[in-house]
Amino acid sequence: MVNNRLRGVTALLAGLAFVAGVTGCFRVRVDKDANGEDKNVQVDTPFGGVHVNTNQTSASDLGLPAYPGAHQVSDDDKHKSADVHLGFGEWELRVRG
């Protein structure tokens, strides 16, 4: 599910990069993890930006109570999370999951 979100975000980032490239002013920053996979992506333009963070998001980060006795699984590819923040002028959208 997160992989589908990341594909959609990648397409959005490519679109933003194209628009920003046409205007001539944009900045792209990609941080990689120890395995060489993209961990954080930031695209900033004069119009706004997109920031994607694929670090683990906890239940408390989402404003949810943790189930008693539960622990977060973070060592496999099926249990990943993402924090996507879009900002264009006064308009903002943030999706965490």
Phi, psi and omega in degrees: 000317178292324179299321177295320177296317181294325176296317178296319179293322178297319177296319178296318178298320178296319177297317178296320179297321178297311180297316180292325178295324178294322179280341175092356183229105172202162180225131177239131179229127179235122175257136181250153178273187183296335180271000181085007179272150179298128181252311180228139177229132177230128174236120179239134178230172175297340182270338183157202182197172177229130177235127179237125180239123182255020173293164180292133176256129181269167178300321180293329175297330180271355182082021181251147175283144177281142178293134182304128179085356181281152174227151185279131177268126183223006187261006180229169184282348182274345185237067178249164179225166179214150175234111184247126181234118177251134178218124179224102184065234179274349182275130178223147175219132178229130179234127177236142177190000000 
